[in-house]
């Protein structure tokens, strides 16, 4: 990748958005090493724009979380791993939106956890975005209180087509990635996803401008996003569950119900990964991860819950080329990309 590297800009039309992982024809074919500048619409398709707009009258299920993609990656075959390096993730608007949605969220009745109470009222909050100050502004609806929160943009959904010819709703996180809602999917991170079908067929979307751990009410500060990314392939290596890497940590996202199973998936996978790459025994790795890892909750509101198991690299044996050094290589090669004018 050189200073003359071309950047391909892609802005989907309304008809091009995908609403499942799997089940859609690719919108574009790309090669390993290509750089894409992608627009993603917010979770509500841009239909909620004021505090008077409510979700039940603005959107129709299952048309939530429109995905940009899928993209067919040349050479990707089942058994490989797709690496997606997020070079930059930035708001595409100067406002974001959050809502409460009937029968959805962590602290309300749902279809799967019913009670006799009425659903919580629908409310909509509009957040002003100050990209210069790197802040968003929360304003209470029932009082004069307001406060500035950090602008921390990330992608709520990033995934590939599932195995076994499945098509999964874009609200679902699972082994193929999907709606993991982890703030770790931010600029500077590399996401590793096992390839299940020819071409991998990856999609991204569900931009979040900020979010507390767990996404408690079920809706972050949702917003459209411009994402600059590059892709690569790790041939002959398959990640059973999504792996993430940044300069400081390696991570695994486990998504399932109940929450304990998501926790077990994430930590079992992290321990096996560390043991395989470092030569530490499984039991020694188990002990080390127990004392040094962190386990942020990404979501407890989606069709599956997501836990991320994080391990600081500084506590691990030095000199390990995690995932064949892919993150380091993509990080270095991407330094030449910023400032390049996109090609259409």
Secondary structure, 3 states (H helix, E strand, C coil): CCCCCCEEEEECCHHHCECEECCCCCCEEECCCCEEEEEECCCCCCCCCCCCCCHHHHCCCCCCCCEEEEEEECCCCCCCEEEEEEEEEEECCCEEEEECECCECCCCCCCCCCCCCCCCCCCEEEEEEECCCCEEEEECCCCCCEEEEECCCEEEEEECCCCCCCCEECCCEECCEECCCCCCCCCCCEEEEECCCCCEEEEEEEEEEECCCECCCCCCEECCEEEEEEEEEECCCCCCCCEEECCCEEEEEEEECCHHHHHHHHHHHHHHHHHHHHCCCHHHHHHHHHHHCECCEEECCCCCEEEEEEEEHHHCCCCCCHHHHHHHHHHHHHCCCCCCCEEC
